[in-house]
Amino acid sequence: MATFGLMSLVNDAAFQAFVPRLVPPRLLTPAHARLDQSDGLAQTSGPILAGGLVSLVGAPVAVLVDAVSYLVSGLLLWSVTVPEAASHPMSARGVRGEAADGLRWVYHHPTLRALALTTHAWFLCSALTGAVVIPFALRTLGLSPFDLGLALAAAGVGGLLGSLAAVRLGMRLGAGRVVIACRAATALAWALAALSTHSLAGWLLFGAGQFLLGLSMGAENANEIGYRQTVTPDRLQGRMNATMRSINRSMIVIGAPLGGFLGDRIGYSNMLWIAALGFLTVATTLGLSRFRGARLDDAHVNPV
């Protein structure tokens, strides 16, 4: 899992720095929205297929199928070719200097700073929920693996619908307001999950919470990534992405074991309530910052 996490971090940083080379700045948000739409389709069908595979052939074979899907994905990405500008030689400061440039850009920027800090907190809260949502669904709600797959597929449907509306919402309301509203909706989504009980109504409530979670994330992601890539110079794209993603991942390292530990002791439902409050705090803090006025059409590259 440590290797998986490391490779995911490298992949995410490279992938997000690569997209601006494929499309011009004005099309970054629509491009990420299209990528989110494909993710929504995958998240809709994936959990259902996973639940069916686990029920039919067991978890080990399902994990093997998942591993093969990663291999196919890697081969497809390998086939993508695009002319790239000559790379700049690394400064005499080496990796530390490159990392310092990324840190300086992100945390000195007037709007990226607030976005980065609250996103770190968002990932911490997300890790808390990730550690308890599966045992909560299976043990507290009594869902079968297939039922859980259906509930998680609702998040995929919501993600698809949210990504379809992301560009229009960003243009009308501004990227900052969309991101803040979506993070508040995330808090509501986990509150709905915490209210769920072992009953048909409870299962439907849990599914509704997952749908709202996907909807909010689908509408938020394209606006958030599109904005921070638009305001970041090309030469700093990789360092900006690596800075944010690495610290976001460190929040998962902290939050996942903490969520599991507290979930076993105070209950899964209580843990979801704590996470929902955390998400609400994140949304409120970001709403009080300068980021609330961020718009893609106002974004411009600032000198370091």
Secondary structure, DSSP 8 states (H G I E B T S, - for coil): -HHHHHHHHHHHHHHHHHHHHHS-GGGHHHHHHHHHHHHHHHHHHHHHHHHHHHHHH-HHHHHHHHHHHHHHHHHHHHT------------TTHHHHHHHHHHHHHHHSTTHHHHHHHHHHHHHHHHHHHHHHHHIIIIIS---HHHHHHHHHHHHHHHHHHHHHHHHHHHHH-HHHHHHHHHHHHHHHHHHHHH--SSHHHHHHHHHHHHHHHHHHHHHHHHHHHHHHHSS-GGGHHHHHHHHHHHHHHHHHHHHHHHHHHHHHH-HHHHHHHHHHHHHHHHHHHHTSGGGG--GGG------
